[in-house]
Amino acid sequence: GFDLAFERASGNAFLIWGDPAKQIQYRRFTTSWQAGVVAYAGLTNNVYWLKAAYDPVATSSNIAIAFLRDDAYLGFGAWNGATWQARPAAILAANRDNRSIDVAFEEGTGEAVYAFSQSTSATQLSYYRWTSAGGFVGPTLTAGATGTIKFVQLKPIPGSDDLMDVYADNNADLWYR
């Protein structure tokens, strides 16, 4: 998996991907593409899905990534503008065949929110939160769906610090919060 995100303060692009060596790499574009650099090494399996989000605060360089490995474990990472931050332990997903994880930043707080479905509570939506000052907090569970959550999408609501989750379960029901 791969995705593209921008540092808001600098405007630099980050191309972020999982490589065959079970690592997450990134390349930064300033005036040209820089060489690939390892962000996270030592993953136990390859990255299957990867989502990236940038902090929209004008002075921020924060980027958050959420990923699903091909062994069905979910991973979480963050760039604070200078270094990639320590990740919390991987969490077993409800399944590996669907993108049951997403990440977005609140508009004005600098807080990244990771929404995902984990195997131990597959009908409930789970969240991690991250800030550059406080690191990762969670996971937190919320009321969810009537079936196993398969797809998760998280989007910021313009003009507020609220986010909207839309998620689908294996009963073909679409949920939002």
Steps between C-alpha positions, in 0.01 A plus 500: 500500500599862450364852540603862456480779761639853534665688783269799535771742618755424227275365225740208456343181369559165671453181300465223760491128423555149633793325333575127445753507788214545754571869559324829442698743290445856389635742241472874545447738209640848555620622158567141389444153646751411771625146552278250679547482880373236742234640734423175683703179480446160658137442405412132523316500165458713189267800489177419316310834534641839604323833555670834572360832623653842561427750774322800341626750764705752295812474719496119527720239333321202662402198291318191628492154341273203559571164344386140477764229465438184298492297824184699595666723761430874509782750547517869587775755441567875504754752374542808724681710241843371603478126581267205477348436843498175700202286402255332735472120486333357191136392540339201328243618243159343448627387156779581258302506178333837555629843595367510855723794604527868418662814643419872490597817687257728674505839329643724772628286788797316349346172616504198270221247543537141385172308454512122461330165555686248717438125531412502872210741441430473128156664519633806683703787364832558681711816514854607571585869539843657445653843555866596470493616863315204652575205274253215450196459728255210481357288370145607583191299398165645394162356409521359153311291250283189497760299307876485463634835384675457165572847360576822690523854365578804715474859372537843666189719498601839351493794738502290817712263708251219439555193288247275330541122494323298236531124527344192345445158654466149362117535505538766225388769747657846480557684829622847588588697811 
